[in-house]
Amino acid sequence: MVSGRRRQGKTFLLEALCEATGGFYFAADQATEAESLRNLAGAVAEFSGSSLPIRFDDWRQAVDTLLALSRERELPVVVDEFPYLVKSSPGLPSIIQAALAPRRAERLASRSRLLLCGSAMSFMGSLLAGTAPLRGRAGLELIVPTLDYRLAAQFWGIEDPRLALLVHAIVGGTPAYRREFVEDDTPADLADFDDWVLRTALNPSSPLFREPRYLLSEEPGLRDPGLYHSVLAAVAQGNSTSGGIASYVGRKTSDITHPLSVLEDCGLLRREPDLFRGNRMIYRISEPLVTFYQAVARPDWTEWERARDSARLWKRRRHRFESNVLGPHFEEVCRNWVADYAADTVFGGPITRVGSGMVNDPVSKTTHEVDMVVFGELPDGTEALLSVGEAKWNDVMGSGHIDRLRRIRDLLSTKFDTTHTRLACYSGAGFMPAARAASDRGEVVLIDSDALYSSDRER
């Protein structure tokens, strides 16, 4: 079972596999059952070199033929866009289940290796869940992810860390956005970034412009697209809890439980726990382009479509990009760096959990939001709070930020052992001399954009 959001390279991967191994590849269309069977029969005839036409009367016959494509060697047999076939033939998963019965002669004689691929994440995930027919039949479940921020920078050919993060905040790590959607148009340097945004993500003639709308519409079973867009807009505007999202969309919290679950299943939302309050869940948008669309493009959609004075409008709306897109995205990249690239020596031990959290301050009657919360393992095997930190994309961080983190650490000392807790400042704009002096004294860890993209794990 191979799945993943659209544009991530699943088809590229599977076609390359078939080319390398002489395997069979079939891409389904949105069609009736009869037409799908005809198309598959034609593909099988071409692959096998049959001089006679092949005809399938039903899916049982078709699946058995796929199993019979190889009896001598292991052969990949790929059925891409599998959800299209199931939509017109709902019983197909059960037919495949029966065909792959453990002691069935056709299965035992076959060396075909059936790979079912699809982009409808909620549907593909359901095929192997609970009492689904194919549960227990899959020997491989491969989810093709997006490129992480470092791989994305390499893929786009961007060496400047600040420019790489700006671009990643819009297009994320989806490979197709560079090749097919913007035809290898990459910003030449930081000075070209704003013009690049106008040439691509905010250009109504570019496929990238409407892509966020299509990402949602491609998911099957969404009966109220307006509600789902409003939920995503709520998160893009900084409403990260179910209560805040419900208030933004004007519904009861119970009314948005299902939309939140659907958006999670299709890979557009993810849910993370508050690391200081286990019962508080935080929702974040998984696809940067969707965040950009909801925060920047959608509120002024008609004006962007007209493209009368896009440069002036972008200048007026760039603050939305800075606050609602770039700031949260920088925090997320910093968390990814801690989880995937930071050496154990940075925070004093192997890292076990990374996230964010909220801390109450009863004295000042306020709440502190902690961008970076790092738990890890001490030499004796116990888990400890290794670090609390703050991430600011456009702020030159100084002693004020460090003092705030000290206060947060003091507040946390009533619940956690903070003797090993290191303070950390993450900045895309740099640090004041006072912060660098504190770092030299070992009072704070400073992480800049160069460190985020450095290959040296000991930074």
Buried (B, 14 or more C-beta within 10 A) or exposed (E): BBBBBBBBBBBEBBBEBBEEEEBBBBBBEEBEBEEBBBBBBBBBBEBEEEEEEBEBEEBBBBBBBBBBBBEEEEBBBBBBBBBBBBBBBEBBBEBBBBBBEEEBEBBEEBBBBBBBBBBBBBBBBBBBEEEBBBBEBBEEEBBBEBBBBBEBBEBBEBEBBBBBBBBBBBBBBBBBBBEEBBEEBBBEEEEEBBEBBBBBBBBEEBBBBBBBBEBBEEBEEBEEEEBBBBBBBBBBBEBBBBEBBBBBBEBEBEEBEEBBEBBBBBBBBEBBBBBBEEEBBBBBBBBBBBBBBBBBBBBBBEBBEEBEEBEEBBEEBBEBBEBBBBBBBBBBBBBBBBBEBBEBEBBBBEBEBBBBBBBEEEEEEEEBEBBBBBBBBBEEEEBBBBBBBBBBBEBEBBBEBBEBBBBBBEBBEEEBEBEBBBBBBBBBEEBBEBBBEBBEEEBBBBBBBEBBBBEEEEB
